[in-house]
Amino acid sequence: MNSNINDYLIKKGGEILSHLGVKEKYIEEAETTIIFAIIFIIAFAIMEAGYRILHFIIKKIVRHKEYLFLSQMLNGKRLRAVTSIISPIIMDVMIQLFFDDRQTLLYYSERVVWIYFIVCFVSGTNAILNAVGDSAFTNSKYHDRPIKGFIQISKIVVYIIATIIIISIITDKSPVYLIGGLGAFAAVLMLIAKDSIMGFVGGFLLLENDMIRLGDWIEMPGTSINGNVFDISLTIVKVRNWDNTIATIPPYTLINSSFINWRGMNECGGRRIARGYIIKIDNIKPCNEELLAKLKKMDKALAEYIDRKIEQGKKGKTANTSNPEGLVNGTIDTNAGLFRAYAEMYLQRHPLIRKDMLMMVRTLAPDGNGLPIQFYCFTTTTDWNDYESIQAEIMEHFAYVMPQFELFPFQNSGARETVISGLLEGQYPIEHIDGLPYKTIK
């Protein structure tokens, strides 16, 4: 059937060319050229029709319901790249129809069409991958995921497979035969493109192990890198530092070196405060009745705590973690212990401190400056600006309250303190001296 149609069309085409004055020796070449032109026109016409039909259907669907992937496919020339695969398929069918009796022409024509098919397939696959990446980035559920790196990996795999197939078509060799010869090529490639390959492997490991995501705050000790990640690819990671400078890091540097990712802090919803003061040891003393009476007037919760501790003492109970009546971490034996108790109660009452996360007021190992006391807790927000405000408010409050417990933080003396000391030694009236420590003048 196909042979009869082919013979009929060629015969009629030859007659038309003869009437047009084409010499007999050129008729066959002219027929071949015209047939190829017809094949191309028909193939591209069907492709264009397929594109328009598919474009119309997708627009109808998107109007009724928003599908991110379909919307992204309408952007640019992505849909046209996908439908371009129709034309080589039509070409191959028609070439077999018209040239089934010309084996040499059929052989080379089919190989050219198959190479064109592979090119269209790669172009369409890239368009789909780009649409997937853009739709995932637009989706709030996946916007922080390093989709770009996975898209690049997929593209590289597609390019490698397409290249092997095209070479096998040109050389008329099996793809398995070509893959077997890649071993020696890979060894040479390792020497020539060592850095690029290391970057590729490093980027793949970062993505596979979910070590960083878009928007992560990372910090590399010993470098100036400290900021948010705003771009991740297989070969480079871009970080916008807090001073708005941009740092670019090869992925293998992050793999080979240690870095801090603050994502866990954001995910848990609490940011740690671990600040403190160094108390002068010679200010630490037992609590007498006068000091306790004064401090009971300062804070109602502290007054209740002191009364309860006194009652516990009369009953012979000790304040420790095994005793549920221990209330908080602190004692009324010394002014430092009482201050620790007050500080922990203050943190427990603070509306912007998380109660479900670790909270304590502790002393650290003494040093030459005094006894360090640390306030350890977590804020209810991870926003940097809010966190700093909360931390500053807490530290300022404790700095103000400490002298009421007759405790004073260590501070290196400077020129002002030297001048004040000289004035005091010279019997200068104390009420005329500015800058004396708080509560010095009673």
C-alpha positions as CSV (number, residue, x, y, z in Angstrom):
1,M,0.0,0.0,0.0
2,N,2.7,2.5,1.0
3,S,4.8,1.5,-2.0
4,N,1.9,2.2,-4.4
5,I,1.2,5.6,-2.8
6,N,4.9,6.4,-3.0
7,D,5.2,5.3,-6.7
8,Y,2.1,7.3,-7.6
9,L,3.3,10.5,-5.9
10,I,6.8,10.3,-7.4
11,K,5.3,9.6,-10.8
12,K,3.0,12.5,-10.6
13,G,5.8,14.7,-9.2
14,G,8.0,13.7,-12.2
15,E,5.3,14.6,-14.7
16,I,4.8,18.0,-13.1
17,L,8.5,18.8,-13.1
18,S,8.8,17.7,-16.7
19,H,6.0,20.1,-17.7
20,L,7.8,22.8,-15.8
21,G,10.9,22.3,-17.9
22,V,13.2,20.5,-15.5
23,K,15.7,18.3,-17.3
24,E,15.3,14.6,-16.8
25,K,18.7,14.1,-15.2
26,Y,17.8,16.6,-12.4
27,I,14.2,15.3,-11.9
28,E,15.2,12.8,-9.2
29,E,17.2,15.4,-7.2
30,A,14.3,17.9,-7.6
31,E,11.8,15.3,-6.5
32,T,13.9,14.4,-3.4
33,T,14.2,18.1,-2.5
34,I,10.5,18.8,-2.9
35,I,9.5,15.7,-0.9
36,F,11.8,16.8,2.0
37,A,10.3,20.3,1.8
38,I,6.8,18.8,2.0
39,I,7.8,16.6,4.9
40,F,9.2,19.6,6.8
41,I,6.1,21.7,6.1
42,I,3.7,19.0,7.2
43,A,5.8,18.1,10.3
44,F,6.1,21.7,11.5
45,A,2.4,22.3,10.7
46,I,1.3,19.4,12.8
47,M,3.7,20.5,15.6
48,E,2.3,24.0,15.5
49,A,-1.3,22.7,15.6
50,G,-0.3,20.5,18.6
51,Y,1.2,23.4,20.4
52,R,-1.9,25.6,19.9
53,I,-4.3,22.9,21.0
54,L,-2.2,22.1,24.1
55,H,-1.8,25.8,24.9
56,F,-5.6,26.3,24.6
57,I,-6.3,23.3,26.9
58,I,-3.8,24.4,29.6
59,K,-5.1,28.0,29.6
60,K,-8.6,26.7,30.1
61,I,-7.5,24.5,33.0
62,V,-5.5,27.3,34.7
63,R,-8.4,29.7,34.5
64,H,-10.6,27.3,36.6
65,K,-7.9,26.2,39.0
66,E,-4.4,27.5,39.7
67,Y,-1.8,24.8,39.0
68,L,1.7,26.2,39.5
69,F,3.3,23.7,37.2
70,L,0.9,24.4,34.3
71,S,1.2,28.1,34.8
72,Q,4.9,27.9,34.6
73,M,4.7,25.8,31.4
74,L,2.9,28.8,29.8
75,N,5.8,31.1,30.6
76,G,8.3,31.8,27.8
77,K,8.8,29.1,25.2
78,R,8.6,26.1,27.5
79,L,5.4,24.6,26.0
80,R,6.8,25.1,22.5
81,A,10.0,23.3,23.5
82,V,7.9,20.4,24.7
83,T,5.7,20.2,21.6
84,S,8.8,20.4,19.3
85,I,9.3,16.7,19.8
86,I,6.3,16.1,17.5
87,S,8.1,17.3,14.4
88,P,10.9,14.6,14.3
89,I,8.4,11.9,15.0
90,I,6.3,13.0,12.0
91,M,9.4,13.4,9.9
92,D,10.6,9.8,10.6
93,V,7.2,8.4,9.7
94,M,7.0,10.3,6.4
95,I,10.6,9.6,5.5
96,Q,10.0,5.9,5.8
97,L,6.8,6.3,3.7
98,F,8.5,8.1,0.8
99,F,12.0,6.7,0.8
100,D,11.5,3.0,1.7
101,D,13.0,2.0,-1.6
102,R,16.1,4.2,-1.3
103,Q,18.0,2.5,1.4
104,T,21.0,4.8,1.5
105,L,18.9,8.0,1.6
106,L,16.6,6.4,4.2
107,Y,19.6,5.3,6.3
108,Y,21.2,8.8,6.6
109,S,17.9,10.7,6.8
110,E,16.7,8.6,9.7
111,R,19.9,9.3,11.6
112,V,19.6,13.0,11.1
113,V,16.0,12.9,12.2
114,W,16.9,10.8,15.3
115,I,19.6,13.3,16.3
116,Y,17.0,16.1,15.8
117,F,14.6,14.0,18.0
118,I,17.3,13.8,20.8
119,V,17.9,17.5,20.6
120,C,14.1,18.3,20.9
121,F,13.8,15.7,23.7
122,V,16.6,17.5,25.7
123,S,15.0,20.9,25.0
124,G,11.6,19.7,26.2
125,T,13.0,18.0,29.2
126,N,14.9,21.1,30.3
127,A,11.6,23.1,29.8
128,I,9.8,20.7,32.1
129,L,12.5,20.7,34.7
130,N,12.7,24.6,34.7
131,A,8.9,24.7,35.2
132,V,9.1,22.2,38.0
133,G,11.9,24.3,39.7
134,D,10.0,27.6,39.3
135,S,6.7,26.1,40.6
136,A,8.5,24.5,43.6
137,F,10.3,27.8,44.4
138,T,6.9,29.7,44.2
139,N,5.2,27.1,46.4
140,S,5.7,28.3,50.0
141,K,6.1,24.6,51.1
142,Y,9.2,24.1,49.0
143,H,10.6,27.7,48.6
144,D,13.5,27.1,51.1
145,R,14.5,23.8,49.5
146,P,17.6,23.8,47.2
147,I,15.5,22.7,44.2
148,K,17.9,24.4,41.9
149,G,20.7,22.0,42.6
150,F,18.5,18.9,42.0
151,I,17.3,20.5,38.7
152,Q,20.9,21.0,37.7
153,I,21.7,17.3,38.5
154,S,18.8,16.2,36.4
155,K,19.8,18.3,33.5
156,I,23.4,17.0,33.6
157,V,22.1,13.4,33.6
158,V,19.9,14.2,30.6
159,Y,22.8,15.9,28.8
160,I,25.1,12.9,29.4
161,I,22.6,10.3,28.2
162,A,21.7,12.5,25.1
163,T,25.4,12.9,24.2
164,I,26.0,9.2,24.5
165,I,23.0,8.4,22.3
166,I,23.9,11.0,19.7
167,I,27.5,9.7,19.5
168,S,26.2,6.1,19.1
169,I,23.9,7.2,16.3
170,I,26.8,9.0,14.4
171,T,29.3,6.2,14.9
172,D,26.7,3.4,14.5
173,K,27.9,1.9,17.7
174,S,26.0,0.5,20.7
175,P,25.7,2.9,23.7
176,V,27.0,0.0,25.9
177,Y,30.2,0.0,23.8
178,L,30.7,3.8,24.4
179,I,30.0,3.5,28.1
180,G,32.7,0.9,28.4
181,G,35.2,3.4,27.0
182,L,34.4,6.1,29.4
183,G,36.8,4.8,32.1
184,A,39.9,6.1,30.5
185,F,38.1,9.4,29.6
186,A,37.0,9.8,33.2
187,A,40.7,9.5,34.4
188,V,41.8,12.2,32.0
189,L,38.8,14.4,33.0
190,M,39.7,14.1,36.7
191,L,43.0,15.7,35.9
192,I,41.7,18.5,33.7
193,A,38.5,19.4,35.6
194,K,39.4,18.5,39.2
195,D,37.9,21.6,40.8
196,S,34.7,21.5,38.8
197,I,34.2,17.8,39.6
198,M,34.9,18.5,43.3
199,G,32.4,21.3,43.2
200,F,29.8,19.1,41.6
201,V,30.3,16.3,44.2
202,G,30.3,18.8,47.0
203,G,27.1,20.4,45.8
204,F,25.5,17.0,45.4
205,L,26.5,16.0,49.0
206,L,25.1,19.3,50.4
207,L,21.8,18.8,48.7
208,E,21.5,15.0,49.4
209,N,22.3,15.5,53.1
210,D,20.1,18.6,53.4
211,M,23.0,20.5,55.0
212,I,21.9,23.9,53.8
213,R,18.7,25.4,52.4
214,L,17.8,28.8,50.9
215,G,17.3,31.3,53.7
216,D,19.6,29.4,56.2
217,W,21.8,31.5,58.4
218,I,25.3,30.0,58.2
219,E,28.5,31.1,59.8
220,M,32.1,29.8,59.1
221,P,34.4,30.4,62.0
222,G,37.7,31.9,61.0
223,T,36.2,33.6,57.9
224,S,34.1,36.7,57.3
225,I,31.1,34.5,56.1
226,N,28.2,35.2,58.4
227,G,24.7,35.7,56.8
228,N,21.8,34.2,54.9
229,V,22.1,31.8,52.0
230,F,20.2,33.2,49.0
231,D,21.4,31.0,46.1
232,I,22.5,27.3,46.0
233,S,23.7,25.5,42.9
234,L,26.0,22.5,42.2
235,T,29.0,24.7,41.8
236,I,28.5,27.6,44.1
237,V,26.8,28.8,47.2
238,K,26.0,32.5,47.7
239,V,25.7,34.1,51.1
240,R,24.5,37.6,51.9
241,N,26.5,38.7,55.0
242,W,24.9,40.9,57.6
243,D,26.9,43.9,56.3
244,N,25.2,43.3,52.9
245,T,28.3,42.0,51.3
246,I,28.0,38.9,49.2
247,A,30.3,35.9,49.7
248,T,30.6,33.0,47.2
249,I,31.7,29.6,48.4
250,P,32.5,26.5,46.5
251,P,30.3,23.6,47.9
252,Y,33.4,21.4,48.6
253,T,34.7,24.1,50.9
254,L,31.5,23.7,53.1
255,I,32.0,19.9,52.9
256,N,35.7,20.0,53.9
257,S,35.4,22.8,56.5
258,S,33.1,23.1,59.5
259,F,30.3,25.7,59.5
260,I,27.4,26.6,61.7
261,N,23.9,26.4,60.4
262,W,21.4,28.3,62.6
263,R,18.4,26.6,61.0
264,G,17.8,24.5,64.1
265,M,17.4,27.6,66.2
266,N,14.8,29.0,63.8
267,E,12.9,25.7,63.6
268,C,12.7,25.2,67.4
269,G,11.3,28.7,67.8
270,G,13.6,29.9,70.6
271,R,16.9,31.7,70.6
272,R,19.4,31.2,73.4
273,I,20.5,33.9,75.8
274,A,23.7,33.0,77.6
275,R,25.0,36.2,79.2
276,G,26.1,37.1,82.6
277,Y,28.2,39.2,85.0
278,I,31.3,38.6,87.1
279,I,30.5,39.3,90.7
280,K,33.1,40.6,93.1
281,I,33.7,37.8,95.5
282,D,34.4,40.1,98.5
283,N,30.8,41.4,98.1
284,I,29.3,37.9,98.7
285,K,28.1,37.6,102.3
286,P,25.5,35.8,104.4
287,C,22.0,37.2,104.4
288,N,21.1,38.9,107.7
289,E,17.6,39.8,108.8
290,E,18.0,43.4,107.8
291,L,18.9,42.5,104.2
292,L,16.1,40.0,104.0
293,A,13.6,42.5,105.3
294,K,14.8,45.1,102.7
295,L,14.6,42.6,99.8
296,K,11.1,41.4,100.8
297,K,9.9,45.0,100.2
298,M,11.4,45.0,96.7
299,D,9.4,42.2,95.1
300,K,6.3,40.3,96.2
301,A,7.3,37.0,94.7
302,L,10.7,37.3,96.3
303,A,9.1,38.0,99.7
304,E,7.0,34.8,99.4
305,Y,10.1,32.9,98.4
306,I,12.0,34.1,101.4
307,D,9.2,33.3,103.8
308,R,8.8,29.8,102.4
309,K,12.6,29.2,102.6
310,I,12.6,30.3,106.2
311,E,9.7,27.9,106.9
312,Q,11.6,25.1,105.2
313,G,14.7,25.9,107.3
314,K,12.7,25.6,110.5
315,K,11.4,22.1,109.3
316,G,15.0,21.0,108.4
317,K,14.3,20.8,104.7
318,T,17.0,21.5,102.2
319,A,16.7,23.3,98.9
320,N,17.6,20.9,96.1
321,T,16.2,19.6,92.9
322,S,14.8,16.4,94.6
323,N,12.8,18.6,97.0
324,P,9.6,19.9,95.2
325,E,9.4,22.7,97.7
326,G,12.8,23.9,96.6
327,L,10.9,26.4,94.3
328,V,13.8,27.7,92.2
329,N,17.5,27.5,91.9
330,G,18.7,29.6,94.8
331,T,19.1,29.9,98.6
332,I,18.7,32.6,101.3
333,D,22.0,31.7,102.8
334,T,24.0,34.3,100.9
335,N,23.1,37.4,98.9
336,A,24.5,35.7,95.8
337,G,22.2,32.7,96.3
338,L,19.2,35.0,96.8
339,F,20.1,36.9,93.7
340,R,20.2,33.7,91.7
341,A,16.7,32.8,93.1
342,Y,15.4,36.3,92.1
343,A,16.9,36.1,88.7
344,E,15.3,32.7,87.9
345,M,11.9,33.9,89.2
346,Y,12.2,37.0,87.0
347,L,13.0,34.8,83.9
348,Q,10.1,32.5,84.8
349,R,7.7,35.5,84.9
350,H,9.1,37.1,81.8
351,P,6.4,36.9,79.0
352,L,9.1,36.7,76.2
353,I,11.1,33.8,77.7
354,R,10.1,30.2,76.8
355,K,9.1,28.1,79.8
356,D,9.2,24.8,77.9
357,M,13.0,25.1,77.2
358,L,16.0,25.0,79.4
359,M,16.2,27.9,81.9
360,M,18.7,28.3,84.7
361,V,20.8,30.9,86.5
362,R,24.2,29.3,87.4
363,T,27.7,30.2,88.6
364,L,30.7,29.3,86.6
365,A,34.3,28.6,87.7
366,P,35.8,31.6,89.6
367,D,38.7,33.4,88.0
368,G,40.9,36.3,89.0
369,N,38.1,38.8,88.4
370,G,35.5,37.2,90.6
371,L,32.6,34.7,90.4
372,P,30.8,34.6,87.0
373,I,27.1,34.3,87.1
374,Q,25.3,33.3,83.9
375,F,21.6,33.7,82.9
376,Y,20.7,30.8,80.5
377,C,17.3,30.8,78.8
378,F,15.6,31.0,75.4
379,T,13.4,33.8,73.9
380,T,10.0,33.2,72.4
381,T,11.2,34.7,69.1
382,T,14.1,34.1,66.8
383,D,13.9,37.5,65.1
384,W,17.3,39.2,65.6
385,N,16.1,42.6,66.4
386,D,13.5,41.4,68.9
387,Y,16.0,39.0,70.4
388,E,18.6,41.7,71.0
389,S,15.9,43.9,72.6
390,I,14.8,41.2,75.0
391,Q,18.4,40.3,75.9
392,A,19.3,43.9,76.5
393,E,16.3,44.5,78.7
394,I,17.1,41.5,80.9
395,M,20.7,42.4,81.3
396,E,19.9,46.0,82.1
397,H,17.4,44.9,84.7
398,F,19.8,42.6,86.5
399,A,22.5,45.3,86.4
400,Y,20.1,47.7,88.1
401,V,18.9,45.1,90.7
402,M,22.3,43.6,91.7
403,P,23.3,46.5,94.1
404,Q,20.1,46.0,96.0
405,F,21.4,42.6,96.9
406,E,24.6,44.4,97.9
407,L,26.4,42.7,94.9
408,F,28.5,44.6,92.4
409,P,29.8,43.4,89.1
410,F,33.5,43.5,88.3
411,Q,34.7,46.4,86.1
412,N,38.2,47.4,85.2
413,S,39.1,50.7,86.6
414,G,39.9,53.6,84.3
415,A,40.9,57.2,84.5
416,R,37.6,58.3,86.0
417,E,37.8,55.9,88.8
418,T,41.4,57.0,89.6
419,V,40.3,60.7,89.8
420,I,37.3,59.8,92.0
421,S,39.5,57.8,94.3
422,G,41.9,60.8,94.6
423,L,39.0,63.1,95.4
424,L,37.7,60.8,98.1
425,E,41.2,60.4,99.7
426,G,41.5,64.2,99.7
427,Q,38.3,64.5,101.7
428,Y,36.4,66.1,98.9
429,P,32.6,66.3,99.8
430,I,31.1,63.0,98.5
431,E,27.8,64.6,97.6
432,H,29.7,66.8,95.0
433,I,31.3,63.9,93.2
434,D,29.5,62.6,90.0
435,G,29.9,59.0,88.8
436,L,29.9,57.2,92.1
437,P,28.6,53.6,92.0
438,Y,24.8,53.3,92.5
439,K,23.7,53.2,96.2
440,T,27.0,54.5,97.4
441,I,25.4,57.5,99.0
442,K,22.6,56.4,101.3
